[in-house]
Amino acid sequence: MRSRYSAFALGLGRYLVDTLDPDHVDWTEDDGKEHALIRALSILRQRQRFLGLRILDTAALAEDEGEVLFRARVFERGVDCSFVELSRFRLRGEAWRYVGGVLLPGSASAQDGSLTREAFLALVEQG
């Protein structure tokens, strides 16, 4: 998770695509679509400022699957676009790949870092 956040902050679109799981909705074997996704991910850093990542909770779902609950501090043109996400990862060979996640605006949850997976899922159900 930390490496993907850093890749967003640095505009490393190729890395972000390379760390997608084949089950991720954006994963593709189509070269044209892949290059467009790499470009789109690479230029995010031009309009967004990534100011911090805080891991709130982790869980192993199986030997080859896990979840990470995190808060990302992100600003776009001075507007706080921070969010909390519960991400799912799958081990493929030697590397963990991003399968997908559920996110909420950062304002929808406690800011003190005490959010648990269960509390996050309860907020998702309310929303």
N, CA, C and O of each residue as an XYZ file, in Angstrom:
508
protein
N       0.823     -1.187      0.000
C       0.000      0.000      0.000
C       0.865      1.248      0.000
O       0.602      2.200     -0.734
N       1.894      1.235      0.826
C       2.768      2.407      0.893
C       3.451      2.676     -0.439
O       3.608      3.829     -0.843
N       3.855      1.611     -1.118
C       4.533      1.816     -2.398
C       3.567      2.378     -3.442
O       3.969      3.197     -4.268
N       2.320      1.961     -3.421
C       1.353      2.503     -4.385
C       1.035      3.963     -4.077
O       0.898      4.772     -4.995
N       0.917      4.306     -2.798
C       0.685      5.710     -2.445
C       1.856      6.571     -2.929
O       1.654      7.633     -3.517
N       3.070      6.105     -2.677
C       4.258      6.837     -3.134
C       4.267      6.967     -4.652
O       4.640      8.012     -5.186
N       3.855      5.908     -5.348
C       3.812      5.952     -6.811
C       2.798      6.990     -7.295
O       3.060      7.687     -8.276
N       1.653      7.107     -6.631
C       0.699      8.166     -6.976
C       1.342      9.536     -6.772
O       1.231     10.412     -7.630
N       2.009      9.717     -5.645
C       2.623     11.012     -5.330
C       3.714     11.379     -6.322
O       3.907     12.558     -6.618
N       4.421     10.401     -6.834
C       5.530     10.638     -7.763
C       5.123     10.561     -9.230
O       5.933     10.848    -10.111
N       3.887     10.180     -9.499
C       3.417     10.075    -10.871
C       3.972      8.868    -11.613
O       4.247      8.951    -12.810
N       4.139      7.758    -10.922
C       4.699      6.547    -11.519
C       3.581      5.644    -12.046
O       3.299      4.588    -11.480
N       2.956      6.078    -13.133
C       1.826      5.369    -13.711
C       2.143      3.940    -14.115
O       1.315      3.048    -13.930
N       3.316      3.714    -14.658
C       3.694      2.350    -15.067
C       3.695      1.418    -13.862
O       3.191      0.299    -13.954
N       4.251      1.857    -12.735
C       4.280      1.037    -11.530
C       2.862      0.748    -11.045
O       2.553     -0.378    -10.653
N       2.007      1.755    -11.072
C       0.632      1.574    -10.608
C      -0.108      0.541    -11.453
O      -0.859     -0.272    -10.915
N       0.092      0.562    -12.745
C      -0.536     -0.429    -13.618
C       0.093     -1.800    -13.387
O      -0.611     -2.810    -13.357
N       1.402     -1.838    -13.225
C       2.087     -3.123    -13.009
C       1.671     -3.794    -11.705
O       1.790     -5.012    -11.576
N       1.185     -3.016    -10.736
C       0.794     -3.597     -9.447
C      -0.704     -3.866     -9.348
O      -1.201     -4.188     -8.269
N      -1.428     -3.740    -10.452
C      -2.848     -4.110    -10.480
C      -2.983     -5.618    -10.610
O      -2.213     -6.260    -11.324
N      -3.947     -6.170     -9.930
C      -4.275     -7.574    -10.066
C      -5.068     -7.772    -11.361
O      -5.829     -6.885    -11.748
N      -4.909     -8.903    -12.033
C      -5.707     -9.145    -13.242
C      -7.221     -9.082    -13.011
O      -7.972     -8.907    -13.970
N      -7.681     -9.219    -11.777
C      -9.107     -9.101    -11.490
C      -9.559     -7.653    -11.269
O     -10.752     -7.403    -11.098
N      -8.627     -6.701    -11.270
C      -8.997     -5.293    -11.087
C      -9.738     -4.794    -12.323
O      -9.400     -5.168    -13.447
N     -10.728     -3.964    -12.120
C     -11.577     -3.471    -13.198
C     -10.776     -2.722    -14.273
O     -11.172     -2.747    -15.438
N      -9.669     -2.061    -13.928
C      -8.885     -1.305    -14.902
C      -7.803     -2.121    -15.597
O      -7.167     -1.635    -16.532
N      -7.588     -3.356    -15.150
C      -6.535     -4.170    -15.749
C      -6.942     -4.568    -17.161
O      -8.092     -4.931    -17.408
N      -5.999     -4.496    -18.074
C      -6.300     -4.813    -19.467
C      -5.073     -5.384    -20.163
O      -3.937     -5.088    -19.794
N      -5.317     -6.189    -21.156
C      -4.233     -6.674    -22.004
C      -4.167     -5.861    -23.294
O      -3.312     -6.113    -24.144
N      -5.057     -4.896    -23.442
C      -5.097     -4.024    -24.613
C      -4.046     -2.927    -24.436
O      -4.158     -2.092    -23.539
N      -3.019     -2.934    -25.303
C      -1.914     -1.983    -25.197
C      -2.368     -0.526    -25.216
O      -1.855      0.295    -24.455
N      -3.325     -0.204    -26.079
C      -3.791      1.172    -26.177
C      -4.446      1.641    -24.887
O      -4.194      2.754    -24.426
N      -5.292      0.787    -24.302
C      -5.954      1.139    -23.045
C      -4.939      1.210    -21.908
O      -5.032      2.076    -21.038
N      -3.965      0.291    -21.921
C      -2.952      0.289    -20.867
C      -2.134      1.571    -20.911
O      -1.874      2.178    -19.872
N      -1.725      1.988    -22.109
C      -0.928      3.214    -22.223
C      -1.734      4.441    -21.803
O      -1.188      5.358    -21.189
N      -3.014      4.465    -22.126
C      -3.868      5.580    -21.709
C      -3.991      5.612    -20.182
O      -3.960      6.687    -19.583
N      -4.128      4.453    -19.557
C      -4.221      4.386    -18.096
C      -2.904      4.834    -17.458
O      -2.914      5.565    -16.468
N      -1.802      4.411    -18.007
C      -0.486      4.825    -17.486
C      -0.355      6.339    -17.563
O       0.079      6.969    -16.598
N      -0.721      6.929    -18.690
C      -0.642      8.393    -18.843
C      -1.536      9.095    -17.825
O      -1.115     10.052    -17.176
N      -2.778      8.612    -17.689
C      -3.728      9.243    -16.759
C      -3.216      9.177    -15.328
O      -3.315     10.156    -14.588
N      -2.672      8.040    -14.935
C      -2.144      7.901    -13.568
C      -0.873      8.719    -13.365
O      -0.615      9.210    -12.266
N      -0.087      8.863    -14.416
C       1.170      9.613    -14.311
C       0.953     11.104    -14.116
O       1.763     11.767    -13.468
N      -0.129     11.640    -14.668
C      -0.334     13.088    -14.576
C      -1.161     13.523    -13.359
O      -1.335     14.719    -13.126
N      -1.668     12.561    -12.588
C      -2.429     12.930    -11.389
C      -1.635     13.853    -10.482
O      -2.196     14.789     -9.912
N      -0.350     13.606    -10.340
C       0.470     14.394     -9.415
C       0.582     15.859     -9.835
O       0.960     16.706     -9.025
N       0.257     16.164    -11.094
C       0.314     17.541    -11.549
C      -0.797     18.393    -10.955
O      -0.653     19.610    -10.838
N      -1.909     17.760    -10.577
C      -3.016     18.536    -10.006
C      -3.349     18.153     -8.567
O      -4.149     18.822     -7.912
N      -2.742     17.088     -8.083
C      -3.013     16.659     -6.712
C      -1.728     16.681     -5.886
O      -0.642     16.384     -6.384
N      -1.882     17.039     -4.612
C      -0.777     17.021     -3.653
C      -1.053     15.901     -2.662
O      -2.103     15.870     -2.020
N      -0.113     14.995     -2.548
C      -0.240     13.847     -1.655
C       0.546     14.168     -0.392
O       1.773     14.249     -0.424
N      -0.157     14.349      0.717
C       0.463     14.869      1.934
C       0.604     13.866      3.058
O       1.155     14.206      4.105
N       0.136     12.665      2.889
C       0.341     11.693      3.946
C      -0.518     10.455      3.805
O      -1.609     10.478      3.236
N       0.012      9.385      4.342
C      -0.678      8.103      4.349
C      -0.594      7.544      5.756
O       0.472      7.536      6.372
N      -1.726      7.078      6.258
C      -1.748      6.457      7.579
C      -2.475      5.123      7.481
O      -3.651      5.068      7.120
N      -1.765      4.055      7.804
C      -2.362      2.733      7.824
C      -3.149      2.610      9.121
O      -2.603      2.802     10.208
N      -4.436      2.287      9.002
C      -5.313      2.218     10.167
C      -5.540      0.784     10.642
O      -5.705      0.541     11.838
N      -5.549     -0.156      9.710
C      -5.828     -1.543     10.066
C      -5.375     -2.436      8.917
O      -5.372     -2.017      7.760
N      -4.998     -3.655      9.240
C      -4.665     -4.655      8.225
C      -5.276     -5.982      8.649
O      -5.495     -6.233      9.834
N      -5.545     -6.818      7.666
C      -6.102     -8.136      7.970
C      -5.725     -9.116      6.869
O      -5.752     -8.782      5.685
N      -5.377    -10.317      7.274
C      -5.173    -11.404      6.323
C      -6.522    -12.083      6.121
O      -7.159    -12.507      7.085
N      -6.951    -12.184      4.881
C      -8.220    -12.846      4.570
C      -7.993    -14.313      4.249
O      -8.861    -15.158      4.472
N      -6.833    -14.593      3.731
C      -6.404    -15.942      3.375
C      -4.887    -15.882      3.240
O      -4.284    -14.826      3.426
N      -4.284    -16.996      2.922
C      -2.832    -17.012      2.775
C      -2.359    -16.076      1.666
O      -1.268    -15.511      1.741
N      -3.190    -15.920      0.641
C      -2.791    -15.105     -0.501
C      -3.670    -13.864     -0.703
O      -3.647    -13.267     -1.779
N      -4.440    -13.469      0.311
C      -5.283    -12.274      0.214
C      -5.244    -11.496      1.521
O      -5.186    -12.066      2.611
N      -5.277    -10.179      1.376
C      -5.283     -9.340      2.563
C      -5.967     -8.019      2.295
O      -6.232     -7.652      1.150
N      -6.249     -7.309      3.381
C      -6.871     -5.992      3.306
C      -6.020     -4.983      4.060
O      -5.337     -5.309      5.031
N      -6.084     -3.753      3.583
C      -5.432     -2.643      4.259
C      -6.442     -1.505      4.336
O      -6.988     -1.083      3.316
N      -6.686     -1.017      5.526
C      -7.526      0.158      5.736
C      -6.583      1.330      5.959
O      -5.722      1.277      6.838
N      -6.738      2.384      5.172
C      -5.813      3.514      5.278
C      -6.525      4.840      5.060
O      -7.610      4.903      4.482
N      -5.885      5.885      5.535
C      -6.334      7.261      5.289
C      -5.264      7.941      4.437
O      -4.087      7.951      4.797
N      -5.682      8.504      3.314
C      -4.774      9.236      2.433
C      -5.133     10.712      2.485
O      -6.290     11.088      2.296
N      -4.132     11.544      2.745
C      -4.342     12.997      2.729
C      -3.958     13.501      1.351
O      -2.796     13.436      0.949
N      -4.968     14.013      0.624
C      -4.776     14.463     -0.748
C      -5.509     15.787     -0.922
O      -6.649     15.949     -0.487
N      -4.827     16.731     -1.570
C      -5.440     18.024     -1.866
C      -5.349     18.282     -3.362
O      -4.348     17.967     -4.005
N      -6.429     18.870     -3.910
C      -6.441     19.247     -5.316
C      -6.869     20.702     -5.414
O      -7.989     21.061     -5.052
N      -5.960     21.534     -5.909
C      -6.199     22.984     -6.027
C      -6.683     23.578     -4.707
O      -7.602     24.396     -4.688
N      -6.069     23.168     -3.618
C      -6.381     23.698     -2.306
C      -7.592     23.080     -1.628
O      -7.908     23.437     -0.493
N      -8.270     22.169     -2.291
C      -9.456     21.527     -1.730
C      -9.054     20.168     -1.152
O      -8.368     19.381     -1.803
N      -9.489     19.913      0.066
C      -9.184     18.642      0.717
C      -9.987     17.525      0.062
O     -11.215     17.504      0.139
N      -9.291     16.606     -0.579
C      -9.913     15.441     -1.233
C      -9.488     14.155     -0.532
O      -9.514     13.079     -1.130
N      -9.101     14.267      0.717
C      -8.629     13.109      1.471
C      -9.722     12.050      1.558
O     -10.911     12.351      1.452
N      -9.297     10.811      1.753
C     -10.248      9.721      1.800
C      -9.715      8.585      2.668
O      -8.531      8.518      2.997
N     -10.636      7.701      3.023
C     -10.308      6.467      3.735
C     -10.725      5.331      2.809
O     -11.813      5.351      2.233
N      -9.855      4.352      2.674
C     -10.150      3.231      1.775
C      -9.819      1.906      2.440
O      -8.830      1.780      3.163
N     -10.659      0.934      2.182
C     -10.375     -0.447      2.552
C      -9.996     -1.141      1.250
O     -10.851     -1.404      0.403
N      -8.699     -1.436      1.097
C      -8.167     -2.026     -0.134
C      -7.955     -3.516      0.040
O      -7.624     -3.998      1.123
N      -8.155     -4.231     -1.051
C      -7.919     -5.672     -1.043
C      -6.747     -5.963     -1.969
O      -6.668     -5.426     -3.073
N      -5.837     -6.820     -1.508
C      -4.653     -7.211     -2.258
C      -4.606     -8.727     -2.382
O      -5.113     -9.449     -1.524
N      -3.991     -9.197     -3.460
C      -3.834    -10.637     -3.674
C      -2.365    -10.907     -4.020
O      -1.748    -10.180     -4.798
N      -1.829    -11.961     -3.426
C      -0.458    -12.370     -3.705
C      -0.430    -13.139     -5.019
O      -1.090    -14.169     -5.158
N       0.330    -12.637     -5.974
C       0.503    -13.285     -7.280
C       1.996    -13.558     -7.432
O       2.784    -12.632     -7.628
N       2.376    -14.804     -7.342
C       3.796    -15.128     -7.382
C       4.467    -14.583     -6.137
O       4.134    -14.977     -5.020
N       5.405    -13.686     -6.329
C       6.155    -13.082     -5.215
C       5.646    -11.694     -4.839
O       6.155    -11.095     -3.892
N       4.660    -11.172     -5.556
C       4.259     -9.774     -5.365
C       2.771     -9.641     -5.027
O       1.935    -10.406     -5.508
N       2.468     -8.655     -4.191
C       1.086     -8.328     -3.868
C       0.536     -7.402     -4.936
O       1.205     -6.457     -5.353
N      -0.683     -7.673     -5.378
C      -1.343     -6.887     -6.422
C      -2.635     -6.293     -5.873
O      -3.343     -6.924     -5.088
N      -2.929     -5.066     -6.304
C      -4.125     -4.352     -5.872
C      -5.343     -4.877     -6.630
O      -5.405     -4.783     -7.856
N      -6.308     -5.428     -5.900
C      -7.529     -5.980     -6.493
C      -8.611     -4.898     -6.596
O      -9.311     -4.813     -7.605
N      -8.743     -4.084     -5.566
C      -9.766     -3.041     -5.560
C     -10.013     -2.564     -4.152
O      -9.375     -3.020     -3.204
N     -10.944     -1.641     -4.023
C     -11.222     -1.117     -2.699
C     -12.533     -0.366     -2.637
O     -13.165     -0.077     -3.653
N     -12.919     -0.061     -1.419
C     -14.100      0.740     -1.126
C     -13.594      1.976     -0.405
O     -12.796      1.874      0.527
N     -14.052      3.139     -0.833
C     -13.554      4.340     -0.170
C     -14.670      5.271      0.243
O     -15.776      5.252     -0.296
N     -14.331      6.086      1.223
C     -15.215      7.129      1.735
C     -14.413      8.415      1.828
O     -13.204      8.375      2.057
N     -15.066      9.549      1.655
C     -14.355     10.809      1.874
C     -13.791     10.839      3.296
O     -14.398     10.297      4.220
N     -12.647     11.464      3.462
C     -12.026     11.541      4.783
C     -12.921     12.187      5.815
O     -12.833     11.863      7.000
N     -13.780     13.096      5.389
C     -14.680     13.784      6.315
C     -15.751     12.864      6.878
O     -16.416     13.213      7.853
N     -15.926     11.680      6.269
C     -16.983     10.770      6.708
C     -16.561      9.895      7.875
O     -17.349      9.081      8.357
N     -15.333     10.053      8.332
C     -14.845      9.165      9.390
C     -14.020      9.934     10.410
O     -13.636     11.080     10.179
N     -13.756      9.300     11.522
C     -12.955      9.907     12.587
C     -11.569     10.251     12.072
O     -10.968      9.456     11.350
N     -11.062     11.396     12.422
C      -9.756     11.847     11.962
C      -8.617     11.420     12.876
O      -7.452     11.632     12.541
N      -8.923     10.829     14.011
C      -7.883     10.529     14.999
C      -7.159      9.216     14.764
O      -6.290      8.841     15.552
N      -7.503      8.508     13.691
C      -6.814      7.263     13.386
C      -7.345      6.053     14.116
O      -6.728      4.988     14.069
N      -8.477      6.188     14.791
C      -9.023      5.075     15.572
C     -10.009      4.223     14.784
O     -10.633      3.325     15.350
N     -10.158      4.483     13.518
C     -11.131      3.761     12.704
C     -10.698      2.306     12.512
O      -9.554      2.028     12.152
N     -11.609      1.405     12.753
C     -11.360     -0.015     12.544
C     -12.060     -0.466     11.261
O     -12.873      0.266     10.697
N     -11.741     -1.656     10.817
C     -12.389     -2.232      9.641
C     -13.900     -2.295      9.855
O     -14.673     -1.919      8.974
N     -14.313     -2.767     11.022
C     -15.740     -2.912     11.309
C     -16.451     -1.555     11.313
O     -17.550     -1.426     10.774
N     -15.825     -0.552     11.917
C     -16.423      0.783     11.944
C     -16.494      1.370     10.531
O     -17.476      2.022     10.178
N     -15.465      1.141      9.731
C     -15.457      1.615      8.348
C     -16.601      0.981      7.562
O     -17.336      1.680      6.864
N     -16.756     -0.336      7.672
C     -17.826     -1.023      6.947
C     -19.208     -0.558      7.394
O     -20.137     -0.505      6.588
N     -19.345     -0.219      8.681
C     -20.614      0.313      9.169
C     -20.892      1.684      8.522
O     -22.037      1.981      8.181
N     -19.868      2.504      8.353
C     -20.027      3.801      7.680
C     -20.409      3.617      6.226
O     -21.231      4.368      5.703
N     -19.826      2.629      5.566
C     -20.141      2.339      4.166
C     -21.615      1.957      4.050
O     -22.308      2.426      3.147
N     -22.090      1.120      4.946
C     -23.484      0.690      4.910
C     -24.438      1.866      5.138
O     -25.523      1.900      4.556
N     -24.048      2.826      5.974
C     -24.895      3.998      6.236
C     -24.980      4.915      5.024
O     -26.004      5.551      4.777
N     -23.861      4.971      4.260
C     -23.756      5.915      3.160
C     -24.510      5.536      1.970
O     -24.496      6.259      0.974
